[in-house]
Amino acid sequence: MDSQLNQYLPVLMLLMVTSGFAVSTLIISVAAGKLGRRTKTKDIPYECGMLPEGEGNSRMCVKFYLVALLFVLFDIEVVFMYPWAVTYKKLLETDVTLALGGMLSFMFILVVGYVYALKKRAFDWKS
């Protein structure tokens, strides 16, 4: 029992060192920040050497987020299909319904998502 606890000692030491490093870095950063002089020029946002124009927080169109979600949807399709295609022969030897059923159900869900995106006009950039 005692030897098992000794195996966790390096992990505990690593946890203490990393926590100590994080806390000390934050404390040094705050202390060094208090020492520096702040001016109005230093407090304005930096935009490639140009004076900032307009509001800093502009609103983004919802289309960008919708396209990102569609990318994730189709990216997951590829992530799922590649290992399935690699192990397809082995799956056919063990269970044919499992091999085809899993992919067909996944493709059905994917097509439903694609049709939903088409109905919501997610691919139409004009609107």
Secondary structure per residue as TSV (DSSP state, phi and psi in degrees):
chain	resnum	aa	ss	phi	psi
A	1	M	-	360.0	-43.6
A	2	D	H	-66.0	-35.1
A	3	S	H	-70.1	-30.3
A	4	Q	H	-67.6	-39.2
A	5	L	H	-67.6	-33.0
A	6	N	H	-66.3	-24.9
A	7	Q	H	-71.1	-24.6
A	8	Y	T	-86.8	-6.5
A	9	L	H	-60.6	-45.2
A	10	P	H	-62.1	-35.8
A	11	V	H	-67.1	-41.8
A	12	L	H	-63.7	-41.1
A	13	M	H	-64.4	-41.6
A	14	L	H	-63.4	-41.4
A	15	L	H	-62.0	-41.6
A	16	M	H	-67.1	-41.9
A	17	V	H	-65.8	-44.8
A	18	T	H	-67.8	-39.5
A	19	S	H	-64.5	-43.0
A	20	G	H	-62.6	-39.2
A	21	F	H	-64.6	-44.0
A	22	A	H	-63.2	-46.2
A	23	V	H	-66.3	-43.8
A	24	S	H	-66.7	-35.7
A	25	T	H	-64.0	-42.2
A	26	L	H	-64.4	-42.7
A	27	I	H	-65.0	-43.6
A	28	I	H	-64.6	-39.3
A	29	S	H	-63.7	-44.2
A	30	V	H	-66.2	-41.9
A	31	A	H	-65.3	-41.5
A	32	A	H	-70.1	-31.7
A	33	G	H	-68.8	-32.3
A	34	K	H	-72.1	-27.6
A	35	L	H	-76.0	-30.4
A	36	G	S	-72.6	148.3
A	37	R	-	-85.8	135.8
A	38	R	-	-103.9	133.4
A	39	T	-	-123.3	168.0
A	40	K	H	-63.6	-36.3
A	41	T	H	-66.3	-37.2
A	42	K	H	-71.6	-24.1
A	43	D	H	-87.0	-10.1
A	44	I	S	-80.0	151.8
A	45	P	-	-63.9	144.0
A	46	Y	-	-96.5	123.3
A	47	E	B	-127.7	78.4
A	48	C	T	55.6	37.1
A	49	G	T	82.2	-4.3
A	50	M	B	-98.4	153.8
A	51	L	-	-70.3	137.7
A	52	P	-	-67.1	142.1
A	53	E	-	-123.8	136.0
A	54	G	S	78.4	-171.5
A	55	E	-	-76.1	146.4
A	56	G	S	-76.6	-32.7
A	57	N	S	-107.8	89.0
A	58	S	-	-87.6	150.5
A	59	R	-	-81.4	138.5
A	60	M	-	-94.6	149.9
A	61	C	-	-71.1	144.7
A	62	V	H	-64.6	-23.3
A	63	K	H	-56.8	-36.5
A	64	F	H	-62.5	-42.5
A	65	Y	H	-70.0	-36.8
A	66	L	H	-65.0	-41.1
A	67	V	H	-65.4	-38.0
A	68	A	H	-63.3	-41.8
A	69	L	H	-66.0	-38.9
A	70	L	H	-65.3	-38.0
A	71	F	H	-61.8	-43.2
A	72	V	H	-62.3	-40.8
A	73	L	H	-59.2	-49.3
A	74	F	H	-78.6	-23.9
A	75	D	H	-69.4	-40.5
A	76	I	H	-65.7	-31.8
A	77	E	H	-58.3	-47.8
A	78	V	H	-66.8	-39.6
A	79	V	H	-63.2	-33.8
A	80	F	H	-81.3	-37.2
A	81	M	H	-73.9	-32.8
A	82	Y	H	-63.7	-52.9
A	83	P	H	-64.3	-32.2
A	84	W	H	-63.7	-42.3
A	85	A	H	-68.0	-34.4
A	86	V	H	-67.4	-39.6
A	87	T	T	-98.0	15.6
A	88	Y	H	-60.2	-43.7
A	89	K	H	-64.5	-40.7
A	90	K	H	-65.9	-39.0
A	91	L	H	-65.0	-37.1
A	92	L	H	-65.9	-33.4
A	93	E	H	-70.3	-34.4
A	94	T	H	-87.4	-55.0
A	95	D	-	-152.5	111.4
A	96	V	H	-68.9	-41.6
A	97	T	H	-65.1	-35.7
A	98	L	H	-68.4	-39.7
A	99	A	H	-65.1	-46.1
A	100	L	H	-87.7	-33.7
A	101	G	H	-64.8	-41.4
A	102	G	H	-63.1	-44.6
A	103	M	H	-72.0	-38.9
A	104	L	H	-65.9	-40.2
A	105	S	H	-65.8	-39.2
A	106	F	H	-65.2	-43.6
A	107	M	H	-64.9	-35.3
A	108	F	H	-62.8	-45.8
A	109	I	H	-62.9	-38.4
A	110	L	H	-66.3	-41.9
A	111	V	H	-66.4	-37.7
A	112	V	H	-61.5	-43.0
A	113	G	H	-64.3	-38.4
A	114	Y	H	-67.2	-43.4
A	115	V	H	-64.6	-40.1
A	116	Y	H	-60.8	-42.3
A	117	A	H	-65.3	-37.5
A	118	L	H	-66.0	-41.9
A	119	K	H	-65.0	-36.9
A	120	K	T	-81.4	1.5
A	121	R	T	57.5	44.0
A	122	A	T	-71.9	-24.0
A	123	F	T	-92.2	-1.6
A	124	D	-	-91.5	107.5
A	125	W	S	-80.5	-14.4
A	126	K	-	-73.3	-35.1
A	127	S	-	-85.9	360.0
